Amino acid sequence: MKKNRVMACLIAGVCVLTVSATAAFGSINGYANYKTAVKALALEVDNVSAEGTFTLTYDGQEVMKGQVDVGCDGADQYSHSVIGDGIRTSESWSATVNGVNTWFNSDDPHYYSYEAETEKSGHGLMNIGSDDEMSQRVFTLLELGADTVVGDLKNNVVEIDARDGLYTYQLDIDSSQVPAVVNAALSVFAYAVSENVATTCYVDWEDWTKSAVTWYEQQTGETLDQDFIDHYTGEGEYSTTEENDAWWEANQELIDKVSEQESKMHEHYYDQLTDELNRRGAECGILFVAADGSTTFYPDEKAYHEARGYEDVNDLDAFIGQDLTLDNVHFTFTVNRDLQLTANHGEATFTTVDDKGGKHTLVLTADAALSDYGTTVVKPLDVGDRQPYDFGDSTVEVTEP
């Protein structure tokens, strides 16, 4: 949790600085307005709703898009996200209400629950407490760092609309205005990512447990009955915890035999990966194992994700390349009279350089709208016909809305 909080500080600190919200509205410039609104959102606001979308294009082709809806009311929180790449889509839901966290994914027949905190220990979306000295100091450092990096660019933030108590500002930066320290940091980041991508070697399974079942049957000549397969792969259902425990106890001998073969399967496919790397004289690569045991080798993560799809934003490392520079930024935002952020639209264009020296264009576009300050109500998830996943004694009953 502390790690997530510090990371949130790093992100928010790039664009926030303490400004008196009691000053006359017209006397505060747009840059300061934005930082005031973001800092309040991060450190003070405990009740708000937000929805956002993003798209990523690579040389003009959309490679990923997503949307997210979030809400918080103190310790009660809700989130719903959808990420897709044209090949597959990942959708998930999570809600914490009255001390119970519930979550599930679109492709899972179960929902999961556990007991959570009923009160927040701090304030704002980052949940920083008044006695959290480390986070407070990090935030203060980054407030100063933001101004140092932005420098005279703050004068580029201009008001473009003011009506009905809403104030909209715009920022446009071209390549000649990008601070040198920004591109230097991006270059270091790209090099670090490319080094990691270039040395990535692993085996990935379409479905580990189904592969284990297939492997066991192929190696032993035994056919596992469907009831065992369903329970072993997590697709079987139990009426009670006692039935769950009884099934595992009754099948322990066979479970141990399958688990032993799983270890051999793991070793076999990593040996196969090593043999493939040696045959190609390569240092990295990914071996994909389908549920039926068939395999496909990919020379790097970019080739792997282009063929298999992008599952989450962590997969975007494949697009970074060996160098990265920021070409231009177009950004608009809106705040109300209370200096609460209500809307953001941003578009950033980057040039990346691949391992062969080729240049590519990466464009990230994002929109976010915030509303219901002080009036957001978080409701329990509707789990539909999903069954609770049995963790044993730690399973929590969920009251549906």
N, C-alpha and C positions, 0 to 999 in steps of 0.2 A: 504494500500500500504506500509506504514512504517513497519507494522508487517511482511509482506512478505520479505521486504528488509533485516530486521534484521535476519530473519530465514535463508535467503540466506547467510548472513555473517557467521552465525554459521556453516553452511555446508562447505562453502569455507574455513573458517578459520582453519579447522582441518588440512589442507594440504598446506597452503601457508605461505610464509615468504619473506620479501623484500630482493632481491638480485640484484646486479648491472648487468644489461643485457649487459653492455658495456665491461665487462671483457672478457678475452680470453675464448672461448667456452670450450676448454679442461680443463681449470682450475676450472670449476664449477662442483660439483658432481651432480649425478642424482637426488638426493633428492631436492637440491636447484633448479635445472632446472625445476622440476615439479611444485614446489611452485611458481616460477617466472611465469611460463606459466599460471597457474590457476589464479593467482592474476591479471595478465594482462587481462585474459579473463573476469574476474568478474568486474574489475574496469575501464578498458581502451577500450576494443574492442567493437565497436558499429556496426560492420558489419561482420557477420560470419554465416555459415550454419552448422548444426549438425544433426546427426541421431544416434539413439541408440536402443538397445534391452535389455530386461532383462528376466530372468526366475527364478522362485522360486520353489524348490522341498522340499517336506516334507516327510521324511523317504523314499526317492528315487522316490516319485511320484510327477510329475509336477502338481502344484496346481494353478499357475498363470504365464502368460507370457505377454509381451507387447512390443510395439515398439513406438518410438516417433521421429518425424522429426520436427526440428525447424529452423527458420532463422530470422535474424534481420538486418535491415538497418536503423540505427537511431531509430526513433519512429515507423517506419514500422516494423511489426513483423508477423510471421506466425508460426502456430503449427498444427500438425496432430498427434493424438495418437490412438492406438489400444490396448485394454487390454482384455484378454480373460482367461477363466479358464477351457475350455472344455465343459462347460454347456451353457455359453452365452458369447457374445463379445460386448464390448462397444467401439464405434469409434466416434471420434469428430474432428472437424476442426475449426480453428479460424485464422483470419487475420485482421491486422490493416493496412490500406493503405490510405494515404492522409487524415488522420483524421477521418476515418470511420472504426469501428470495426464490423466485421461480423463473426458469428459463427453458427454452427448447429451440430446436432448429426445424426448418421446413421439411427436411428429409428424415426426421427421426420420429418413430412412433411413440416415443416416451417424452414426458416432461420431467424436470429435475428440480428439487427443492431442498433448501437447507435454512437453518435459522440464521438470521442476520441481526445486526445491531438495530435497535429501535430508536436510537438517538445519534445524531452526528456529533463528532468530537470537536469539530471546528466550524468554519463558516465558508460560504460560497461554494461554487462548483468544485473547487479544489480541496475543500474540507480542511483548510489550514486553521489550526487553533491559535489562540493568542500566545500560547506558550511553546509553539513550534518554532523554536529559534532558528533552526537550520533553514527551513523553508522561507521564513521571513527574511533572512540574510541573503539567500539566493535571489529572492524576488527583488530586494533592494539593489543588489548588484546588477541585475538585468535591466532594471529601470534606467540606471545610468548608462549601461551598455547600449540600450536602444537608442538613446539620444545621440550617443557618440557615433554610432553606425549611420543613423539617418541623417544627421547633420543638417545641411541646408535644404534637404529634400522636404522638410516639414512645410516649407513655403509653397510646395507644389500641391498641397491639399487645399482645394478651393471649394467654396459652397456653390452648388449648382441649383438648389431648390430649397424653398422654405415656405411651407404652408401647413395649416391645420396643426400647428405645434410640432411638426416633424421637420428635421433639417438634414438635407442630403449633401454629401461631400464627394468629391472625385479626386483621384490621384492617378496620374499617368507618368510613367518613368520609361525612358528609352535607354538603349544600351550605353550611350555616352554618360548617362546620369547614374548608372548603377555603381554604388560605392565599391572601390577596389577590394575592400576587405570582404565584401559579400561574395564576389566571384572567387576570391582566394579560398574562402571557407568552403564553397561549393566544389572547388577543384580537389581539396583535401578529402571531402566527403566522397566524391566520385571515385577517387583513387582507392580509398579504403574499401568501398563497396565492391569495386572491380577486383581487388585482390581477393576478397572473400568469395566472389562468384567464380573467379578463375581457379580456385582451389577447392571447389565444392564437389564432394564425392559422397553419394549415399544411395541407398536402395529405398524406393518408395513403393508402397503397396496400394492397390486399388481398394482392397479390403483385407486387412491383416488376418482376421479370424477366419474368413471364408477361404483365404489362401491356406491357412493352417489346416483346415478340414480337408481341402483338396490334396494337400501334401501328405497328410496322414493316410488317406485312402490309397493314394498312389504308392506310398512306401510300404504299407503293411498288407495291402490287398483286402483290407476289411472295409465294409461299407457301414458308415455310421447312420443310425436311424434319424429321421427328420426331427423327432422330438429333442434328441440330444443336440443336433446341429442348431436348432432354434434357440435352445437355452444357452449353449456354449457361445454363440455369436451375439447373445444379448437380445434376440428377437422373441424369445419365449416370454410368456406372461405368468405371473404368480398372483394368487388371490391374497396371500398373506406372507409376511416375512418368514413365518414358520415353514410354509411350503417351499419357499426359496431355499432355506437352510437344509431342509430335508432332501431336496433334489440334489444339491451339491454333495451332501454326505453320502447319498445312495450311489452316486456316480463318481466318487472320488478316484477310484482305481483307473477308470477309463480317462478321466480328466487328466490324471498324472501322465498317462501314456501319450495323450495328445499334446500335452505341454512339453514333454520331452522331445517329441518330434518337431514341435515349434522351434525349439532351440536349434535343432539340426537344420531346419528350413532356413532360419536366419543365417546360419553359417554358410550354407550352400549358396545362397544368392549373393552374399558378400564375396565369396570366393569367385563366383561367376563375374561379378563386377570387376574384381581385381584382374582376372584373366582377360576380360575385354579391354581394360585399360592397357595392360601389357601388350596385347596384340596390336593395339592402335598406337602404342608409344605415347599415350596421353597421360596427363597428370590429374585430370578431373573428368567427371561424367556422372550421369544418373541412370540407374537401372530401374525401370518401372516394371512391377510384377502385377499382372492382371489376376483377377480372382480365380481364373482357371489354371494359373501357374505359368502362362506364357509371358515372355519378357520382351521389352523394347529398350534399347540403349539410346540415350541422348547425350551429346557431347558437352552441353552446358545447360544452365537453368533457363536461359532465354529460349533455347530450342525446346526444352521440356515444357515450359509454360505455353509456348506458342502452339504446341500440339495438344497438351492436356488441359489448357485453360488456366486462368488466374483466379485463385481462391480468395485472396484477401490482399490488402495494400502492401503487406510484407513481400509479396511476389514482385513488386515493382522494381526491386533491385536490378532485375534483368534489363531494365530500360536505361539505367543510369549511365552506363558506358564507362570509359576510362577518364573522361573529363566532362565537366558540366559548367556551363555559364548561363547567367540570366540575361536574356535579350531585352525584354520589356515587360511592364506590368500595367494592367488597367484595373483600377479598384474603385468601387463606390460603396458608401455605407450611409446609413440613416440612424440618427439618434432623436429621441424626443426631448421635451423640455426638462425632463428629470434626468437627462443625460443617461438614459437607458438605451442600449443598442437594440435596434429593431430589424435591421436588414444589412446584409453584406453581399456584394458580388465581386468576385475577383477572377482575373485571368492572367496567368503568368506563362510566358513563352521562354523555353530553354533550348540551347543547342548542346547536344551530347556528341561525344566522339567515341566510336566503337574501337575494338581492339585492332582493326585493320586501318584505322585512321579516317574512316568514313564519318561524315557529319549527318546528324539527324535532328529533327525538330520535335520537341516534346512540349505539349500544351496542356496545362492543368487549369480547368475552369471549375469554380465552386460558388455555390449560392447558399445563404443561410438566412433564415427569418426567425426572430425571437418574439414571443408574445406572452400574454397571460402572466405578467409579473405580479406576484402576490395572490393570484387566483387559480393557479394550476392545482388540479386534483389528480393524484395517481391512483388508478384503479387496478385491481388484480387482473392477471391475464386470463383470457378465455382459452383454455387448453383444448377445447373441442373434444374429440374422441380419443385423445392421447391418454395413455396409461402412465401412472407414476413409475419412475424407475426406482427399483428397490435397492437402497443403500444399506438395508438392514435396520438397525435401531435408529439411525440418523435421519430416516425418511420423515418428511414433514407433510402433514395433510394440508392441502390447499383449498381454501374456500373460494369457489368460483363466483364471479359476479352475477 
